């Protein structure tokens, strides 16, 4: 019994110590959050160098042991010659590579906007921007914003190519059509130029249980359809009218950027795969983003850039606290289990 009390006392002491440390760390975190603003790191990767290093490693791995020394000498000569070719008066054009992976809210739009600004600050007239885009669409206003940010590249006169390997539908296609050239993989999904809205209505269920819901508005069309109240035919008609208005804006936006497209024929809400999308004029060519960039690597510098939110002190301390509490709880359970208190 005395041994059990000793172990239990040790467990309580450890628990109190962890609680004290946690409280102190929380105070430090709160102070750090006030003093430390959000920081952003620009991650840049020159894909030419990455490909060259990978190719050289494979060449060395595949060569006979006696040939490796000759290969290394050849690599050094190649590096020296490349350094001379990169003199300022012989500089090549640059292909800037951005990535956008969309969700329902187009949450990556803020990052995309900053990346576009960064590129516009340094890009030359002969440069090109390649956007690897993947999105099945989402909220109208969110993807309208994302498309507007991407449209800045065209407005600045910077050649823009959008590559779609998997899907650019609805709001994703709204963004994709901003490009000067749209390239898609053979089985990528394109289109869905339409608008959809749906919501449940619980009015009859509530009425069956004698529950009244009052919806009070100022303005005739402040609320057209509701989840809990009784929907009217006038409200439904207005809601459909709003959907048609949005659809018209969608069609006009696409038609302005792809004037050769028969917009009425494709703005049915349908989707098409790569080859069919090409036949209907939704895209310009077939092929994957990797194949396109591999081709551009032969005649240009290809640079991938991405803005990343850096973990500040608050985030790192929060993670450390979480791990510490988890470890303390696990250790306490181990002590209690070892003492056999559940069996006494």
C-alpha positions in Angstrom: 0.0 0.0 0.0 2.9 2.4 0.9 4.5 1.7 -2.5 1.2 2.6 -4.2 0.9 5.8 -2.3 4.4 6.7 -3.3 3.8 6.1 -7.0 0.6 8.0 -6.9 2.3 10.9 -5.1 4.9 11.0 -7.8 2.3 11.0 -10.5 0.5 13.9 -8.9 3.8 15.8 -8.6 4.5 15.2 -12.3 1.0 16.3 -13.2 1.3 19.5 -11.2 4.7 20.2 -12.8 3.3 19.7 -16.3 0.4 22.0 -15.5 2.7 24.7 -14.2 5.0 24.5 -17.3 1.9 24.5 -19.5 0.5 27.7 -17.9 3.9 29.4 -18.2 4.2 28.4 -21.8 0.7 29.6 -22.6 1.6 33.0 -21.2 4.8 33.1 -23.3 2.8 32.1 -26.4 0.2 34.8 -25.9 3.0 37.4 -25.5 4.8 36.0 -28.6 1.6 36.3 -30.7 1.3 39.9 -29.8 4.9 40.7 -30.6 5.5 38.5 -33.6 3.6 39.2 -36.8 2.9 36.7 -39.5 6.0 35.9 -41.5 6.2 34.7 -45.1 9.1 32.8 -46.7 9.6 32.8 -50.5 10.7 29.3 -51.6 12.5 29.4 -54.9 13.7 26.3 -56.9 15.5 26.5 -60.2 14.2 23.4 -62.0 17.1 23.4 -64.5 19.5 22.8 -61.6 17.3 20.2 -60.0 16.9 18.3 -63.2 20.7 18.5 -64.0 21.6 17.1 -60.5 19.1 14.3 -60.8 20.4 13.4 -64.3 24.0 13.4 -63.2 23.3 11.2 -60.2 21.6 8.7 -62.5 24.5 8.8 -65.0 27.0 8.2 -62.2 24.9 5.3 -60.8 24.6 3.7 -64.2 28.3 4.1 -65.2 31.1 1.7 -64.7 33.4 2.5 -61.7 36.3 3.4 -64.0 34.2 5.9 -66.0 33.0 7.9 -63.0 36.1 10.1 -62.8 35.7 11.1 -66.4 32.1 11.9 -65.9 32.9 14.1 -63.0 35.4 16.0 -65.1 32.9 16.4 -67.8 30.4 17.8 -65.3 32.9 20.4 -64.1 33.6 21.5 -67.7 29.9 21.8 -68.4 29.4 23.9 -65.3 32.2 26.2 -66.3 30.8 26.6 -69.8 27.3 27.3 -68.4 28.7 30.0 -66.2 30.1 31.8 -69.2 26.8 31.5 -71.1 25.0 33.1 -68.2 26.8 36.4 -68.7 24.4 39.4 -68.4 24.5 40.1 -72.2 23.6 36.4 -72.9 20.8 36.0 -70.3 18.0 33.7 -71.4 14.3 34.2 -70.7 12.7 32.8 -67.5 9.7 30.7 -67.0 8.1 31.3 -63.7 6.1 28.4 -62.3 3.2 28.9 -59.9 0.9 26.3 -58.3 -2.8 26.6 -57.4 -4.7 23.8 -55.7 -8.2 25.0 -55.1 -10.8 24.0 -52.5 -14.4 25.0 -52.0 -13.4 28.5 -50.7 -10.4 29.0 -53.0 -8.3 29.4 -49.8 -5.0 29.6 -51.7 -6.1 32.9 -53.5 -4.3 35.1 -51.0 -1.0 33.3 -51.6 -1.6 33.3 -55.4 -2.1 37.1 -55.3 1.2 37.7 -53.5 3.0 35.3 -55.9 1.6 37.1 -58.9 2.8 40.4 -57.5 6.2 39.0 -56.9 6.5 37.8 -60.4 5.3 41.0 -61.9 7.9 42.9 -59.9 10.8 41.1 -61.7 9.6 39.4 -64.9 10.9 40.6 -68.2 9.1 41.1 -71.5 10.3 37.7 -72.9 9.4 35.8 -69.7 6.5 33.4 -69.3 4.4 32.3 -66.4 3.2 28.7 -66.1 0.4 28.0 -63.6 -0.2 24.4 -62.7 -3.9 24.5 -61.7 -6.1 22.0 -60.1 -9.6 22.8 -58.9 -13.2 21.5 -59.2 -14.6 25.0 -58.3 -16.5 26.3 -55.4 -17.9 29.6 -54.1 -18.7 32.2 -56.8 -17.1 35.2 -55.1 -14.0 33.2 -54.0 -13.2 32.0 -57.5 -14.1 35.3 -59.1 -11.4 36.8 -56.9 -8.9 34.0 -57.8 -9.6 34.5 -61.5 -9.1 38.3 -61.2 -5.7 37.8 -59.6 -4.6 35.4 -62.3 -5.9 37.8 -65.0 -3.4 40.4 -63.8 -0.7 38.5 -65.6 -2.5 38.9 -69.0 -3.3 42.5 -68.3 0.4 43.1 -67.7 1.3 41.6 -71.1 3.1 38.7 -69.6 2.7 35.4 -71.6 0.7 33.0 -69.4 0.2 29.2 -69.8 -2.2 27.3 -67.6 -1.5 23.5 -67.3 -4.3 21.3 -66.0 -3.3 17.7 -65.3 -6.5 16.6 -63.4 -9.4 19.0 -63.2 -10.3 22.6 -63.9 -14.1 22.7 -63.7 -16.6 25.5 -62.8 -14.6 28.1 -60.9 -11.4 26.2 -61.8 -12.2 26.7 -65.5 -13.1 30.4 -64.8 -9.4 30.7 -63.7 -8.0 28.6 -66.4 -9.5 30.6 -69.2 -7.5 33.7 -68.1 -4.4 32.1 -69.8 -3.1 33.0 -73.2 -2.7 29.2 -73.7 -4.5 26.4 -71.9 -2.8 23.0 -72.0 -4.5 19.9 -70.4 -3.7 16.3 -69.9 -5.7 13.8 -72.1 -8.0 12.8 -69.3 -8.3 16.1 -67.4 -11.8 17.2 -66.6 -12.8 20.7 -68.0 -15.9 22.8 -68.2 -18.9 22.8 -65.9 -19.8 26.3 -66.9 -22.8 26.6 -64.8 -24.1 27.6 -61.4 -25.7 25.4 -58.7 -27.3 26.1 -55.3 -29.1 23.8 -53.0 -30.4 24.0 -49.4 -32.7 21.8 -47.3 -36.0 23.1 -46.0 -37.3 21.9 -42.6 -40.5 23.9 -42.5 -42.9 21.0 -42.9 -41.0 19.0 -40.2 -41.2 21.9 -37.8 -44.8 22.5 -38.5 -45.6 18.9 -37.8 -44.2 19.4 -34.3 -46.0 22.7 -33.8 -42.8 24.8 -34.1 -43.1 28.2 -35.7 -40.2 30.0 -37.3 -40.5 33.7 -38.1 -38.2 35.2 -40.7 -38.3 39.0 -40.5 -36.6 41.1 -43.3 -36.4 44.7 -44.4 -36.3 44.7 -48.2 -38.4 42.7 -50.5 -35.7 40.2 -51.5 -33.5 40.3 -48.5 -34.2 36.6 -48.0 -35.6 34.5 -50.9 -35.2 30.9 -49.7 -34.7 29.8 -46.1 -33.9 26.6 -44.3 -36.4 26.9 -41.5 -39.2 29.2 -42.8 -41.8 28.6 -45.4 -40.5 29.3 -49.0 -42.7 31.1 -51.4 -43.0 30.8 -55.2 -41.9 34.4 -55.5 -38.8 33.6 -53.5 -38.0 30.7 -55.7 -38.4 32.7 -58.8 -36.1 35.4 -57.5 -33.5 32.9 -56.4 -33.5 31.3 -59.9 -33.2 34.8 -61.4 -30.1 35.4 -59.3 -28.6 32.1 -60.5 -29.2 33.0 -64.1 -27.6 36.4 -63.5 -24.5 34.7 -62.1 -24.5 32.2 -65.0 -24.6 35.1 -67.5 -21.6 36.8 -65.8 -19.7 33.5 -65.9 -20.4 33.0 -69.6 -19.4 36.6 -70.5 -16.2 36.3 -68.6 -15.2 33.1 -70.4 -16.3 34.4 -73.8 -14.2 37.6 -73.5 -11.1 35.5 -72.8 -11.8 32.8 -75.4 -13.7 34.6 -78.2 -13.5 31.7 -80.6 -15.4 29.5 -78.2 -19.1 28.8 -78.9 -20.1 29.8 -75.4 -23.8 28.9 -75.6 -22.9 25.4 -76.8 -20.6 24.7 -73.8 -22.2 26.7 -71.0 -24.6 23.9 -70.2 -22.9 22.8 -66.9 -21.5 19.7 -68.6 -17.9 18.5 -68.3 -15.6 17.1 -71.0 -12.3 15.2 -70.9 -9.1 16.5 -72.6 -9.6 15.4 -76.2 -13.3 16.4 -76.3 -12.5 19.7 -74.6 -10.0 20.4 -77.3 -12.5 19.6 -80.0 -15.0 22.1 -78.5 -12.4 24.8 -78.2 -12.3 24.9 -74.4 -8.5 24.3 -74.5 -5.6 24.9 -76.9 -3.5 21.7 -76.7 -3.1 18.3 -75.0 -0.2 17.3 -72.8 0.9 17.2 -69.2 2.5 20.0 -67.3 5.7 17.9 -66.7 6.1 17.4 -70.5 5.7 21.1 -71.1 8.2 22.2 -68.5 10.7 19.5 -69.7 10.5 21.1 -73.1 11.0 24.6 -71.7 14.0 23.5 -69.7 15.9 23.1 -72.9 15.7 26.8 -73.9 14.9 28.8 -70.8 15.5 29.1 -67.0 12.6 27.5 -65.3 12.0 28.8 -61.7 9.3 27.5 -59.4 8.3 29.9 -56.6 6.0 29.5 -53.7 5.1 31.7 -50.7 5.0 29.7 -47.4 3.8 30.8 -44.0 6.7 30.3 -41.6 5.9 28.8 -38.2 6.6 31.4 -35.6 7.6 31.0 -32.0 3.9 30.8 -31.0 3.2 27.9 -33.4 6.4 26.0 -32.4 5.7 26.5 -28.6 2.1 25.4 -29.1 3.3 22.2 -30.8 5.8 21.6 -28.0 3.1 22.1 -25.3 0.8 19.7 -27.0 3.5 17.0 -27.1 4.5 17.7 -23.5 1.0 17.3 -22.2 0.5 14.2 -24.2 3.8 12.7 -22.9 2.9 13.7 -19.3 -0.6 12.1 -19.6 0.9 8.9 -21.1 3.5 8.7 -18.4 0.9 9.2 -15.7 -1.2 6.4 -17.1 1.8 4.1 -17.2 2.6 4.8 -13.5 -1.0 4.2 -12.4 -1.1 1.0 -14.4 2.2 -0.2 -13.0 1.0 0.5 -9.4 -2.0 -1.8 -10.0 -4.3 0.7 -8.3 -7.2 -0.4 -10.5 -7.0 -3.9 -8.9 -7.0 -2.7 -5.3 
